[in-house]
Amino acid sequence: MLTAKTCVVTGATSGIGAATAVELAARGACVVLVGRNAQRGQAVVASIAVGGGRAVFVEADLADRAAPDRIVEQSLQHFGRIDVLVNNAGMLINGTVEETSDTDWDRIMDINLASAMRMSRAVIRPMREAKKGAIVNVASDWALMGARGALAYCVSKAALTQLTRCMALDHVPDGIRVNAVCPTDTDTPMLDLAFEGDGRDWKVEKLAATIPMGRVARVDEVAKVIAFLASDDASFMTGALVPIDGGTSAQ
């Protein structure tokens, strides 16, 4: 259970992040939603409140180096503690090595990888003081295998899994667990970027054909695994990379 725990979720205004915030709140957690779109963020907060949960929204662009410390400060002001961090914020820019500009490469590495490092660094202190905590990084099945036409995204997510392993080992003495989920194609707004210029139904059908279970993932399916890793039910798990891929990695 997550009752009375405070969970910070980045990229929480849509897709997996929003679903995770809702799932954590439904399990009794107080949730701090982080994102750039205040209107969407407040809408998720309102939906959590309707269900009797507690949540606040902190508007922040994680490209801002000062954002993590401000997010932690506001989280502690609202709820007095931080028990869980879900590093979900991410972006996709398509391109091969020839098509990837330095600007695109730097932006993806900053948001998908460096922001997770900075957010983790900021929450370590209060977690260490409490002698416990859980960090869940949202990677991708493309972190575990190659893919065409998304070079920077794949590399950033693969690096995120190594960040997960290293932080897990470094912070075992602090009582802090660090794990990652590696979802396959999931029905989120980012899915629209997978095949730019094509119809959504066609994209979903094409992607589903590559997955043994014959469909893309739902956001709530990913959120439930994240919530498990965040909870004490996963008390003996750290440094794990958990595929949520309908059997893709088994092929």
N, C-alpha and C positions, 0 to 999 in steps of 0.2 A: 504493500500500500504506500501511498504518497501523502497521506493525511498530514496536514500542517507543515509540509515541506515547501520550500520556495524554489521554483524552477524558472530559470531564465531561458527563453527561446529566441534565437535570432532568426531573421527572415520569416517572421511569424504572421505576416499579413495575408498570406495566401498559400495554397498548395500544402506540402508536407508540414511546413512550419505552423500554419493555422490549425491543421488537423491535430498536430501534436499538442499545441496549446490547449485545445478543447479536450483532448484525451487526458492530459495531465490534470486539468481542472476537474474533470469528471471523477478522477481517482482521489480527489481531496486536496490537491496541491494548490498553493497560491502561485499564480503565474505572472511573470513579467514578459510581455511581448515586446520584441524589438524589431523595428523596421523603418523604412523611409516614408511609407504612405500612411499618413495619420488617419485618413478617412477609413481605409480598409482595416487598419489596426484597431481603431475604436469600434468598428463593426464586430470584429471578433471578440473584443472585450465585452460588448453588449450581449452577444450570444452566450458567452460564458456566464454572465450575470443572470440571464434568464433561466439558466439551469441551476442557479444557486451557487455558482462558483465565484472565486475571487481572482481578479486579474487587473493589471494596469498596463498601459501602453507607454513605451519610451521611444520617442522618435529619434532615430540616429542613423547616420550613414557610416558603416563600418570601415569605409576608406579613410575616415577621420581618425588619426592616431589617438586622439584624446577621448574618443567615444567609449571605449571599454571601461575606463575608470569612472566616467560619468554614469554609465549604465549600472555599474556595481554600486556606486554611491546612492543612486536613486532606488535601486532594489532594496538596499539595506534600510533606507529611510522609510520605504513603504512597508516592508515585511520583517525587517530585523535580522535576516539571515539569508544565505544562499546555499542551497543543498545540491542543486542540479543545474548544469549548463548544457543546453542542446545547441551545438554549433551547426545550424541549418542554412544560414545565409549562403547563397551561391548564385552563380550566373553561368550561362553557356554562350559562347561565341563559336560558330562553326569555322572550320578552316584547316587545311593541311599546313605543313611547315612553311611552304612557299606562300600560302595565303594569310598567314598569321603575322600581323604587324607587331612591332615592339610594344605599341600602345595597348593592343588587345591582350598580348601575353602578360604584360605587367598588371593590367586591370584584373584579369582572371586570377592570377597568382595572389594578388592582394586580397581579393574578396573571398575566393574559395579556400585559400591556404593561410595567408598571413593574418587575416582577421580572426580566424579560429585560434591561431597561436596567441594573438593579443588578448582575445576574450578569455582564453584559458589562463593566461598569465595573471589577468586581473582578478579572476575568481579564486585562484589558488590560495591567496592569503586568508580570506574568511573561511574557506573550507579547511585549511590547515589548522586554524585556530579552533575549529569545531571538531577536528580530528576525524572528519569524514566528509564525503562528497562524491558526486558522480558526474562525469563529463561524457556526453554522447556526441560523436561527430557524425554528420551525415555525409558519407562518401558516395560511392556509386559502384554498380557492378563493372563499370568501365575502369574502375581503379584496379580491378583484378584481372583484366584482359584487355587486349588491344581493341581499337575501334577506328573506323575510317572517318575522316573529315571533322574531327573534333580534338585536334592535338592538344591544345592548351588545356582544355577542360579535363581530358583524360589524365594528363600529367599532374594537374593540380589535385585531382582526387586521389591519385596514387600516392602523391606526397602526403596527403592528409591521412592516409592509412598508416604511413610510417611515423607521422607525428603522433598518431594514436598510440602506437606501440611504445615509442620512446617516452612519452609522458606517463604511460601506464607504469613502466618500470621505475621512472624517476620518483613517482609519487605514491608508490605502494607504502613506504614508511609513514606517509601522512594520512593514510586511510582513505585516499582518493582513488576511485576506480575510473578508468578511461577506456571506453569501447567505441566502436564505430559500426554503423549499419551501411550496407552497400546495396541500395535498391536498384532494381532494373527500371526500365521505362515505366513511369508512373503517370497517371492521368492528372496532370498539373498544367498550369499555364506555360511552364518551361517546355512541355511536350510540343507546343506549337512551334518552337524553334528548331525541333529536330529535323524537319523537312520543310524548310521555308518555301512558301509559294504553292504548296499543295493543300488540298482539302483536309480538314481535320479527320473526318471519318475514314478517309483513305489512309491517312498516317497511322491512326490507331490500328486499323486492320493490318497494315504492313508490319508494324512493330509486333503485334500480337502473334503473327506467323513465325516470328523468330524465338518465341518463348514456349518452352515445353507445355506449360499449363494453358497456352492458347489465348492469353489475354494479357493486357498491361495491368500493373498493380493499381489498387485503390489507395488513396492517401490514408484512409483509416487503417489499412493493413500495415502500412509502414509505421504509422503513429503508435500502434499497439506494441510493436517490437521496441521502439524507442522508449516507451513508457516502462516496459519490462526491464530494459537495461538501466533505466534511471532509478528503479525501485530496489528495495532491499531483497526482493526475490532473486536478483542477480548478484547477490553478495559475494560469490566466489568467481565472478567473471571480471577480468581486466585484461586489456590488450587484445580483445577479440575483435575480429572483423566478421560481421554477421551478414551473409547474403540474404536479401529479400527479393528473390529473382525468379520465382516460378520454375526453378530447375535449370535456369540458363547456365550457371557455372558448373553444373554436373555434366554438361554435354562434352 
